[in-house]
Amino acid sequence: MNTKNRNLVIGGLAIAIVIAILAPFLASSNPDGLESAAESLGVPESEAVFESPLPDYAIPGMEDNPWGGVIALIFGTILVVLVMLGLAYIISKKGNGQE
């Protein structure tokens, strides 16, 4: 990875972490997202395919503490960045004909 791309990834990660830190404090306690829309339309809840490691963006035992949400969001952000960097590395190696 060249310096320009590395700086772009680091800058994007820094912005994502700032958003992850602020999100639990700025989010509405009464959201009107997917779950409430499904509830108002009468869509029945279904069973989860697999158990989420951090359900509802919270650390188990810290559900009412916004800092638990901050930790969960930072962990998830870093995990997604690492997975995507790994995939980009694999795809770039296959594109160059190297394995």
N, C-alpha and C positions, 0 to 999 in steps of 0.2 A: 504494500500500500504506500503510495507516495505521500509526501508531506501535505499537499493540498487536500487530498481525500481524508487523511488522518485528522487534520484540523477540522474538516467539515463534520466528521463523525463525532469528534470530541465536543464541538460546539453544539451540535444537535442533541447529544446526550446531556449536556449541561442545561440546555433549555428544557428538555423533557423532565429532568430531575427537579428543576425549579417549579414546573407545572405540577409535578407529583407532590411536592411539598405544600403548595398552595391549595390544591384541589380539595382536600377534605375540609378546609376552613371556609372555602368560597362556595362549595356545593350546597344546593338547596336541601333542606331536610324533608321537603315534600316534593320530590321530583315527579315530573309527568312524562316519563320515558316509556320504554317498551313494556315494562311490567304493568304499569297503570293503564296503558292503552289496551293491553290484552285483557286486563281485568274488567275494564269498562265495556269491552266487546263481548265478554263472556267466554273467552277462549280458555278451555280447561288447562290446568297445569299438567305438565308431563313429567315423567321420571327423567332424571339426569342420566346421560350416557356414562359419565364418569364423575367422580367426586373432585371438585375443585380444590387445589392445594390451599388457596386463600379465598374462601367464599365471601362474596360481597365486599371485596377489597379490605378485609380485616384479618388481623392475626387472631387465631383462636384464644379466647380469654381476654382480648382487648377490643371487643366489638364496640363498646361505647366510648372508647378513647380515640380521638382523632389522630393521635400519633401512631396508633396501630395501623390506621389507613395509610399514613405517610410511609411507614416502613414497608407495607405490602405493595404500595404503588412504586416505590423506588426499586424494590426487589423485582417486581414484574417488568419495569422499564429496562433495567440492566439485563435481565434474562432475555427479553425480546431482542435487544441490541446484540447480545452475544450469539443468539441463534441466527439472526439475520447475517451477521458477519461471517459465521461459519458457512452458511449457505452460499453467500457471495464468494467465499474462498473456494468452495467446491466447484461452483459453476465456472469461476474464472479459470480453474485448473483444467476443467474439461474443455473449455473453449480454446485453450492453448494447445490441446492435444497431449497434455501431461497428466499422468495419473499416479 
